[in-house]
Amino acid sequence: MDEILLLNRWLHIGAGFVGFFMAPAALAVRKGGAAHRLWGRIFFWAMVVAGTTAICSASVKGLTFLLLTGIFSLYLAWFGYRSLYHKPMGRGQQASVYDWIGVGLGLVVFGGTIVYGLVTRNVISLVFGSIGVNFAVQQLRAFRRPGPWPTGQWLHNHISGFVGAYIAAVSAFSATSLTFIPWPWNFLWPTLVMVPPLMWVQRRYKAKFSQGQRPE
C-alpha cells in the first residue's frame, strides 16, 4: 500500500506541475490554433490525473476537504472540455444524456460540499461549494432553455471551466505547500487574483461575439 501511495503522490505532483505550465501556455497563443488545442488538451489530461490522484489520496487518508477539492477541479475541467462539444447548441442542438448526468452529479457533489462546510464551519468549502452549485445550476438552466444558445456561450463556459480548474489546482497547492500564508488566505488568494481577469476576458469576448468578430 505504501508503494502505491508513493506512486500516486508522484503522479499527482507530476501532473500538477505539467498543468501549472500548460494553462498559461494555452492562454498565451492564438485561440483555436493548433498550439492552443495541443496545450489545452495536455492541460485537461494533466488535471484529470492530478484530480484523480488527489481523490485517491484523500480517500485513503480520510481528508474530506481535499477529496471535495479534487472532485471540484475535476468537474470544472470536464465542464471546460465538454463545452467544446456545445458549439452546435448555438444552432439548436440539444444536450446529451452524458451532459445531464455530468451536471446532475456535479450538483449533488457541490450541494454536499456546502453541507460539509456548514457542518464543519469550513468557509472554503462553502465558497467552493457555492461556486460549483452556481456552475451546475447555470448549465441545467441552459440545457432546459428552449431554442439556441446565445452566440459564444460555449466559449464563455470553456474559459470558465478551464480557468476555474486551474484556480482550484493552484488553491489546493497553496493550501498544502505555502504554509507561510495564513489560513484561509492561502486557499483564497488564487480566486481573488485570477477571477477579475477572467471576468474581464469573458466580457471582452462577449463584446466581440456581439459585434460579429472572431475572438483571438
N, C-alpha and C positions, 0 to 999 in steps of 0.2 A: 504493500500500500504506500509506503514512504517513497518508493521509486516512482510510482505512478503520480503521486502528488508533486514530486520534484519535476517530473517531465511536464506535468500540467502547468506548473509555475513558469518554467522556461518558455513554454509555448505561449503563455499569456504575456510574458514580458516581450518576447519577440514580436508577436502580433501587434501589441500596443505600440512598440517602437516604430514599426512599419506604418501603422495608422497615423501616428502623430505627424509624420512627414508627408504622407500621401495626400491627406486632406488639403494642406496648403498648396501642394503641387497642382492638384486638380483645380483649385480656385484660381491659380496664377495663370493658367494657359487659356487659350481660346475655348469658350464653351461650345460643346458639341463636336469639337475636333477629335482626332484620333488620340492625341495625348490626354485630353480631358477624360475621354472614355476609359483609357487604359488606367490612368491614375485613380479614377473613381472606382473602377472595378476592383483594383487591388485594395483600395481603402475599405470597400464594402466587405470583402472576404477577410481582411485583417480584423475588422470589427466583429465579424461572425465568430472568428477564432477567439478573439480576446473576450467577447461576451460569454461565449460557451464555456471557456476555461474558468472565467470568473464565477459563473454559476456552479460549476462542478466543485471548485474550491470552497465557495461559500456554503454549499450544501453539506459538504463533509465536515466543515469546521463549525457549522451552526451559526453562521454570520448572516442573519436575516437581512440586515440593511444592505450589505454588499450583494447579496443574492438579488434583491429587488433592483439595485442599481445596474447589475448585469443584464437583467431582463429588460430594463428601461432602455439601455443603449442598444440592445439587440432589436427591440421593437422599432426604435427610431431609424436604425439602419435599414430595416425591412421597409419601413414607411417611405424612406427616401428612394430606395431602389425600385420598389413596386410602382412608384409614381411615374416612372419612365414608361410603363405599360398603360398609363391612363391618358396618354396624348389623344387617342381617338374619342375619349369621353367628351371632349370639346365638340365632337361631331355626333354625339348621341349614343355612343357605346355604353352599355350597362356594366355595372360592377359584377365581377365573377364571384362564384361561391368562395373561392380562395380569399378574395378581398374581404368578404363578410366575416369569414371565420377569423382571419387575422385581426381585424379591427375589434371584433367581439371579444376575442381572448385578451387583447390589449386593454379593453375597457374593464374587464374583470380584474386583471392584474393590477392596474393602476388604482382601481377602486380599493383593492386590498392594500395597496401601498398607503393610501390615505388613512384607512382604518388602522394600519400598523403605526402610522405617525401619530394618530390621536391617542392610541393606547399607550405608546411608549413616550409620548410628548417629544417626538423627534421632528424638529422643524424642517429638516432637509427632506425627510420622507413626505411631509405634507406638501412642500414646494414641488418636488419632482412628481409626486402622485397627481397633483392638480394639473401640472403641465401635461402629463400623459393623458389624463382624462379629457383635457381640452382638445388634444390632438385627435383622440378616438371619437369624441362626440362630433367634432367638425367633419371627420370623414364619414361617419354614419349619416349625418345630415346631407352631405354631398352625394352619397350613394342613393339616398331616398329622393333627392331633388329631381323633379321631372324636367326633361329637356337637357340640352347640352350644358357642359360646364362653362364657366367664364373663360375667355381666352387666356392662356398662360397659367391656369390654375395648377396644372400638373407640375410646372416648373417651380411655382411657389411651394408646393408640397415637397418636391425633390430637394430644394435648398433647405427647407425647414427640417426635413428628416435627417439628411446627412450632417448638416451643421449641428443639429441637436444631438446626434450620436457622438460627434466629436467633442462637444461640450461635456456630455456625460462621461466620456472616457477620460478627458483631462481632469474633470472634477474628482473622479474616483482615484486617479493617480495622485492628485494633490492631497486628498484627504488621507491617503495611506503613506505618502512619502514626504510631503512638505510639512513636516511636523512643527517647523518654526512659525507657521501661520496658525493663529488660534482658531479653534472651532467656534462657529460654523463657517467662518470666512474662508478657511482652506478648501471648503467644498463649494462655496457660493461664488468665489471670485471669477471663475471661468464664465458663469452665467452672466454676471454683471458686466464683464468686459466684452463678451462676444455677442450678446443678444442685440445691443444697439446697432452695431454694424450690420448684423443680419437683417434687422428691420429696415435699415436704410437701403440695402441691396434689393430687398423684396419690393419696396416702394419704387425704386428705380426701374426694375424690370417690369413692374406692373404698368408704369407710365409708358415704357417703350412698346409694350403689347397694345396698349390703348391707342397708340399713335401708328400702329401697324408696322413697327420696326422689329427686327430680329435682335434679341439681346445678345451681347457678346461678353 
